Amino acid sequence: MREIGMREKITWEMISRRGAFSLLGLGAVLGLAVPTTVLTTSEAEAQTVGMERRENRRAGRQDRREDRRTARQDRREDRRNLYMQQK
C-alpha cells in the first residue's frame, strides 16, 4: 500500500461547486420526499376503508342491475308465452 502525499490528500478531499450544489439539491429532495412518503402511507391506509365501502356499493348496484334485467326478461317471456297461447 502506498502512502498518499499531502497534496494528493487535499485534492482528494476537495469538492467542486457543482458537486456541492448536487449534494445540496439531493438533500433538499430527500428532505421533501420523506414527509411525503409518510403522508402517502397514512392516506393510503385511510383510503382502503373508503375503497372497500365503494366496492361494496358497486357490488350492490351490480346485483340490483342484474336482478332488474332478469325480471325484465322473465316479464318478456311471460308476455310472449301469453301471446302464443292466445293464437
C-alpha positions in Angstrom: 0.0 0.0 0.0 1.5 3.3 -0.9 1.4 6.4 1.2 -0.7 9.3 0.0 1.1 12.6 -0.1 -0.3 15.7 1.5 -1.0 17.3 -1.9 -3.0 14.3 -3.2 -4.9 14.1 0.1 -6.0 17.7 -0.1 -7.1 17.5 -3.8 -9.0 14.2 -3.0 -11.0 15.9 -0.2 -11.8 19.0 -2.2 -15.3 19.1 -3.7 -16.3 21.2 -6.7 -19.1 23.8 -6.5 -21.1 21.7 -8.9 -20.7 18.7 -6.6 -21.7 20.8 -3.5 -24.8 22.0 -5.2 -25.7 18.5 -6.3 -25.4 17.3 -2.7 -27.5 20.3 -1.5 -30.2 19.6 -4.1 -30.2 15.9 -3.2 -30.6 16.7 0.5 -33.5 19.1 -0.3 -35.2 16.5 -2.4 -34.8 13.8 0.2 -36.0 16.2 2.9 -39.2 16.8 1.0 -39.6 13.1 -0.1 -39.6 11.6 3.3 -42.6 13.6 4.8 -44.5 13.0 1.5 -43.9 9.2 1.8 -45.1 9.2 5.4 -48.2 11.2 4.4 -48.9 8.9 1.5 -48.7 5.8 3.6 -51.1 7.1 6.2 -53.5 8.4 3.5 -53.3 5.0 1.7 -54.4 3.2 4.8 -57.3 5.6 5.3 -58.4 5.2 1.7 -58.7 1.4 1.9 -61.7 1.7 4.2 -63.3 4.1 1.7 -62.3 1.8 -1.2 -63.9 -1.2 0.5 -67.1 0.7 1.1 -67.1 1.8 -2.6 -66.6 -1.7 -3.8 -69.4 -2.9 -1.6 -71.7 -0.3 -3.0 -70.6 -1.1 -6.6 -71.3 -4.8 -6.0 -74.8 -4.0 -4.6 -75.6 -1.9 -7.7 -74.4 -4.7 -10.0 -76.6 -7.2 -8.1 -79.6 -4.9 -8.3 -79.0 -4.3 -12.0 -78.8 -8.0 -12.8 -82.0 -8.6 -10.8 -83.8 -5.9 -12.9 -82.5 -7.5 -16.1 -83.6 -10.9 -15.1 -87.0 -9.7 -14.0 -87.4 -7.8 -17.3 -86.5 -11.0 -19.3 -89.0 -13.0 -17.3 -91.8 -10.5 -17.9 -91.0 -10.5 -21.7 -91.1 -14.3 -21.7 -94.4 -14.3 -19.8 -95.9 -11.9 -22.3 -94.6 -13.9 -25.3 -96.0 -17.1 -23.8 -99.3 -15.4 -23.2 -99.4 -14.1 -26.7 -98.6 -17.5 -28.1 -101.4 -19.2 -26.1 -103.9 -16.7 -27.4 -103.2 -17.6 -31.0 
